[in-house]
Amino acid sequence: MNYTVIPKSIVNFQTGNSKPVDVYVWAIIKCCSNHKTNISHVTEEKLSLLTGLDERTIRRSIKRLKDAGYLTVQTIVKEDADRGFIKRNSYYIKPTSKDYFFLDNSFFKKNYPAKIAGFLLLLKAICLNNTDTVQWSNSQITKAIGLSRNTTTALLNECRRLGLIKAIEKGYELTAGCFINSAVRKTAAGIYKEICEFCKSKGMTPPNWDKRAMSVLLTKYNAIDVSNTEPISLTYQLDKRCKNLPEKVSLPYFIKALDMQKPYRKIIERGQQTETDFSGFAF
């Protein structure tokens, strides 16, 4: 794949002042992971090459990520004919199924300083959905990404100097050009077709169209060109959550299976309220 799925929850990483660097190291490990198993065997040597950090700094970052629970690390010892016994790490990152953005893998070839690269990812995580716009003040950004005020101000200034962001009336615009915002998105018809294909693969009759249910599904499963092996894809979630289908299925059934009942109830209640509001009018 030419992109990496980055969860917006990176803003919640609790690794101290090294957070931007740790976020970047974590993102590269994720980029180098098998997209089916979410396991990476990337070496510390390669991580050093990709980040521009020395291997000692890489090891410290990995330890912080491991201790904080953002990375599962398994270490094995292998015998090398030239170097004797050497340690090799395997990494596991829990897959993301909601609140994420797509990062073009060309980002990792830009040779940005690790701290700057990680900070850009943190800024992207607080952008308006499917935009590169941060509509917050410096103090709000500081609070949102969990860095000190001085550190945030210094990094914002450095990003501006490097031409990676620009100031706008109420915040900043990211100009690095490595973030994929789906201008073309799945339509409700496309999502319905995907559900129908899933039902047919199970020997089931597809459900009837339900406009309200489709409007809810469209809010989450609208990204195009996402592999069915990705946890963020609709087909992946259907395979995982709907192994044993009832004799007859409906779109509300899939809403429940996908744990989207809360927004669905809001749509239903909003529709009922609208009907009540117009009940006194004659048409």
C-alpha positions, 0 to 999 in steps of 0.5 A, a space after each residue: 500500500 502507498 499509505 499508512 493509516 494513522 489514528 488521531 489518538 496519537 495526540 493522547 500519547 503520554 511519553 513526555 517531552 519526547 512525544 513528537 519523536 516517539 510519534 514519528 518512530 511509532 508511525 514508521 514502525 506502523 508503516 513497516 508493518 504487515 497490513 494483515 498481521 500488524 506485525 513489523 520486523 523493522 530493524 533498529 538500524 533501518 529505523 535509524 536510517 529513516 528517522 535520522 536518529 541514532 540507534 541509542 535514541 531509537 531504543 529509548 523511544 521504543 522503550 517509552 512506547 512499550 512502557 506506555 502501552 502503545 507498542 508490543 515488543 517481542 525480542 529474540 536473540 539470533 546468532 550471526 556469523 560475523 557479529 555473534 549473538 544479536 537481538 532482533 525485535 518484532 513489533 505489534 501495533 493494535 489496528 485502528 478502526 475509527 478516527 484516523 487519517 491517511 498518510 502518504 508513505 512519501 512522507 517518510 522520504 522527506 527527511 524532515 527532522 524527527 521532532 518536526 515530522 512527529 509534530 506535523 502528525 500531531 497537527 494533522 490529528 487535530 485538523 478538521 475532518 478531511 482537511 489540512 486546517 487547524 482552526 485553533 489558537 496556539 494555546 488551544 493547540 498546546 492543550 490539544 496535543 499535550 506539549 508545553 507552550 514553549 515547545 509548541 510555539 518553537 515547533 510551530 515557528 520551525 514548521 512555518 520557517 520550513 514552509 510546512 504550515 502557513 498561518 491563516 486567519 484562525 489557525 494554520 494550514 498544513 502545506 506538506 502535501 503528504 496527507 490524503 483527504 478523500 475528495 472522492 468518497 464512497 456514496 451510500 449506493 457504494 456502501 449498500 452494494 458492499 453490504 449486498 455483496 457480503 450477504 450474497 457471499 453468505 448465501 443470504 438475501 440482501 436487506 432492503 434499502 433504508 435511507 436512515 441506516 445508510 446515512 449513518 453508515 456513510 459517516 464512517 465507511 466512506 473512504 475509497 480504495 481501502 483494502 478489505 483486509 484493513 480494519 477500517 474497511 466495511 467488509 473487514 468489520 462485517 467479516 469480523 462481526 457477522 460470522 453467523 447471520 440470522 435467517 433474515 437481515 436488515 440494515 438496522 441489524 448491521 447498524 447494531 452489529 457495527 456498534 453504530 446504534 447511538 448515531 442511528 437512534 439520533 437520526 430516528 429521533 430527529 426524524 420523529 421530531 420533524 414529523 411532530 413539528 409539521 403535524 399541525 400543518 395541512 399540505 
